[in-house]
Structures are given as C-alpha cells and as structure tokens.
Amino acid sequence: MICDYSNILCEGDKNSLDYQVYSIVFADKNVLPCGAKSLLMVKEEKLKNKESVCAIIDRDILSKKEIETLKNDDIYTLKVRAIENLFVTDFAIYEICDNKNIERYEASIKEIKRILFNKYGKRLNKQYEIEINEENILEFYDPKKVINTVALMLNMSQNEYIKVFFDLLKKKSSYRKSIEQLIEQ
C-alpha cells in the first residue's frame, strides 16, 4: 500500500497536475516528479532510490495483467485513465458544485455522460478490459478534453474549475481520501 512508502515517484514535473495532486494527497510523503519517463525509467529510478519508494502512473490503456505486474514492482496505477480524470469523478463534480452553489447539475451531468458514451463508448470499451458505461464514461474520456467539457457544462472556465478542485483538495480530508482510493493498491 502507498501509505507504507516514504517516497512516491509520479509522472510530470513540479508544475504538472500529477505532482500538484499527489503532493497534497500524500502531504506526509516525499513526492518526486520523474518527468515523462517510461515505465522502464521509473523502475530504474526506483532502483537508484534504495529507500522506501513506489510510483504512481496513469492507467492509460494498461491491461489488468499489466497493472498486476506493475504492482509487483511497487508501481501503482490510477483506477481512471489519467490524472485529469480524477477531476471529474462523480464525487469531485458533486463537491465542486456544492462549493459553488450550483443547483440542478445532475441532469446536465447525466446528459453529458449520455452524449459522450453514445459518441465514444464503443471505442473505449474496445480499449479497456472493464466495461465503460454512461456512469463511468468521464473517468475514461479523453484527458485533454474532460475537465474543459465538465467545466463548460457547469458554466465555469477550466481554470476556475481546477482552482476549486485544488481548494477543496487542500481543505477537505474526505476529498483527499476519495482521490487516494482511486489508486489501484
């Protein structure tokens, strides 16, 4: 489990979403950004740091078998496609809407999920070994578009949405815990 490690390697650099999120969620750990390194380079970095080290990477389109193999090397994956998809889990959207006093957003979220699933669901189901459906489509939708799509749906800018996400992440331990639970352990 990640709580057993004192050092956590992550993708990106000090300005990346990965580093920013994990350094808040795991504030009691030393989070080390590794850039856009391949898995092999992350493994090499782990070997250099003989102390207690694990890594967290995006799920991308890894198979269940690949995810299990990586766990054996203390490399953990997100349960969602990429770090950006953490921003649009149902829990995150609910908390952000609650914080911004946005009412009646459930119908909008349901509609956007329906549209995205109808447009991309079949293709995504071919990429993943888990069933992609209307309920979890946002967790696997294109990471470059997902935050902006949801922010626009809620009449917010992407920057405002991200700012609220981080404000909540810093203030609410339940929010940090929900993010931690979205890592395969």
C-alpha positions as CSV (number, residue, x, y, z in Angstrom):
1,M,0.0,0.0,0.0
2,I,1.2,3.5,-0.7
3,C,1.0,4.5,2.9
4,D,3.9,2.2,3.5
5,Y,6.3,4.2,1.4
6,S,8.1,7.4,2.3
7,N,8.9,8.4,-1.3
8,I,6.4,8.5,-4.2
9,L,7.5,8.9,-7.8
10,C,5.0,10.4,-10.2
11,E,4.8,11.4,-13.8
12,G,5.3,15.0,-14.8
13,D,7.4,17.8,-13.3
14,K,6.8,20.2,-10.4
15,N,4.2,22.1,-12.4
16,S,2.3,19.0,-13.5
17,L,-1.2,18.1,-12.3
18,D,0.3,14.8,-11.1
19,Y,2.8,16.4,-8.8
20,Q,0.4,19.0,-7.6
21,V,-2.4,16.5,-6.7
22,Y,-0.1,13.8,-5.2
23,S,1.9,16.3,-3.1
24,I,-1.4,17.4,-1.5
25,V,-3.0,13.9,-1.1
26,F,0.3,12.5,0.2
27,A,1.5,15.6,2.1
28,D,3.3,13.4,4.7
29,K,5.4,11.7,1.9
30,N,8.2,12.9,-0.3
31,V,6.6,13.2,-3.8
32,L,9.2,13.2,-6.6
33,P,8.2,14.1,-10.1
34,C,10.0,11.9,-12.8
35,G,9.0,13.8,-15.9
36,A,7.5,11.9,-18.8
37,K,9.7,8.8,-18.2
38,S,8.7,5.4,-19.5
39,L,7.9,2.6,-17.1
40,L,11.5,1.2,-17.5
41,M,12.9,4.6,-16.4
42,V,10.6,4.7,-13.4
43,K,11.8,1.2,-12.5
44,E,15.4,2.4,-12.8
45,E,14.7,5.5,-10.7
46,K,13.2,3.2,-8.1
47,L,16.3,1.1,-8.0
48,K,18.5,4.2,-7.5
49,N,16.4,5.2,-4.5
50,K,17.0,2.2,-2.3
51,E,14.9,3.7,0.4
52,S,11.1,3.2,0.6
53,V,9.9,4.1,-2.9
54,C,6.8,3.5,-5.0
55,A,5.5,5.1,-8.2
56,I,2.0,6.2,-9.3
57,I,1.3,6.3,-13.0
58,D,-1.8,6.9,-15.2
59,R,-3.8,3.9,-16.1
60,D,-3.8,4.8,-19.8
61,I,-4.8,1.7,-21.6
62,L,-3.0,-0.9,-19.5
63,S,-4.5,-4.3,-19.2
64,K,-5.4,-5.9,-15.8
65,K,-2.5,-8.2,-16.2
66,E,-0.1,-5.3,-16.8
67,I,-1.5,-3.5,-13.8
68,E,-0.9,-6.5,-11.6
69,T,2.6,-7.0,-12.9
70,L,3.4,-3.3,-12.2
71,K,2.1,-3.7,-8.6
72,N,4.8,-6.3,-8.0
73,D,7.4,-3.6,-8.8
74,D,5.7,-1.1,-6.5
75,I,4.3,0.8,-9.4
76,Y,0.6,1.7,-8.9
77,T,-1.9,2.9,-11.5
78,L,-4.9,5.1,-11.2
79,K,-8.3,3.4,-11.5
80,V,-9.2,6.1,-14.0
81,R,-7.5,6.8,-17.4
82,A,-5.3,9.7,-16.3
83,I,-4.8,12.3,-13.6
84,E,-7.2,14.7,-15.4
85,N,-10.0,12.2,-15.0
86,L,-9.7,12.4,-11.2
87,F,-11.1,16.0,-11.6
88,V,-14.4,14.7,-13.0
89,T,-15.4,11.7,-10.8
90,D,-18.9,12.0,-9.6
91,F,-17.6,12.8,-6.1
92,A,-15.4,15.7,-7.4
93,I,-18.2,17.1,-9.5
94,Y,-20.6,17.0,-6.6
95,E,-18.1,18.7,-4.2
96,I,-17.3,21.4,-6.7
97,C,-21.0,22.1,-7.5
98,D,-21.8,22.1,-3.8
99,N,-18.9,24.6,-3.2
100,K,-20.0,26.9,-6.0
101,N,-23.8,26.5,-5.0
102,I,-24.6,25.1,-8.5
103,E,-28.0,23.6,-8.3
104,R,-29.7,21.1,-10.6
105,Y,-26.5,19.9,-12.2
106,E,-27.3,16.2,-12.0
107,A,-29.4,16.4,-15.2
108,S,-26.6,18.2,-17.0
109,I,-24.0,15.6,-15.9
110,K,-26.3,12.8,-16.9
111,E,-26.8,14.3,-20.3
112,I,-23.1,14.9,-21.0
113,K,-22.3,11.4,-19.9
114,R,-25.0,10.1,-22.3
115,I,-23.7,12.1,-25.2
116,L,-20.1,11.1,-24.6
117,F,-21.0,7.5,-24.1
118,N,-23.0,7.4,-27.3
119,K,-20.2,9.0,-29.2
120,Y,-17.1,7.3,-27.7
121,G,-18.4,4.3,-25.6
122,K,-17.9,1.6,-28.2
123,R,-14.3,2.7,-28.9
124,L,-13.4,3.0,-25.2
125,N,-14.9,-0.5,-24.5
126,K,-12.5,-1.9,-27.0
127,Q,-9.5,-0.3,-25.3
128,Y,-10.3,-1.4,-21.7
129,E,-10.9,-4.7,-20.0
130,I,-13.5,-3.1,-17.8
131,E,-17.0,-2.1,-19.0
132,I,-17.2,1.5,-19.9
133,N,-20.8,2.8,-19.5
134,E,-22.7,6.0,-19.0
135,E,-21.9,6.1,-15.3
136,N,-18.1,5.9,-15.7
137,I,-17.5,7.4,-19.1
138,L,-16.0,10.6,-17.6
139,E,-13.3,8.5,-15.9
140,F,-12.1,7.2,-19.3
141,Y,-12.9,10.1,-21.7
142,D,-10.1,12.0,-23.4
143,P,-8.0,13.5,-20.5
144,K,-7.2,16.6,-22.7
145,K,-10.9,17.4,-23.0
146,V,-12.6,16.0,-19.9
147,I,-12.0,18.9,-17.5
148,N,-12.9,21.5,-20.0
149,T,-16.1,19.6,-21.1
150,V,-17.4,19.4,-17.5
151,A,-16.3,23.0,-16.6
152,L,-18.2,24.3,-19.6
153,M,-21.2,22.2,-18.7
154,L,-21.2,23.9,-15.3
155,N,-20.7,27.4,-16.8
156,M,-17.2,27.7,-15.4
157,S,-13.8,28.2,-17.0
158,Q,-11.4,25.3,-16.9
159,N,-9.1,27.4,-14.7
160,E,-11.9,28.2,-12.2
161,Y,-12.9,24.5,-12.1
162,I,-9.3,23.4,-11.4
163,K,-8.8,26.1,-8.8
164,V,-11.9,25.0,-6.9
165,F,-10.7,21.3,-7.2
166,F,-7.4,22.2,-5.6
167,D,-9.0,24.4,-2.9
168,L,-11.2,21.5,-1.9
169,L,-8.3,19.1,-2.0
170,K,-6.4,21.3,0.4
171,K,-9.3,21.8,2.8
172,K,-11.2,18.5,3.0
173,S,-9.6,15.3,4.1
174,S,-12.6,13.3,2.7
175,Y,-11.7,14.8,-0.7
176,R,-8.1,13.7,-0.4
177,K,-9.2,10.3,0.8
178,S,-11.5,9.9,-2.3
179,I,-8.6,10.6,-4.6
180,E,-6.3,8.1,-2.7
181,Q,-9.0,5.4,-3.2
182,L,-8.8,5.9,-6.9
183,I,-5.3,4.3,-7.0
184,E,-5.0,0.6,-7.6
185,Q,-3.5,-0.9,-4.5
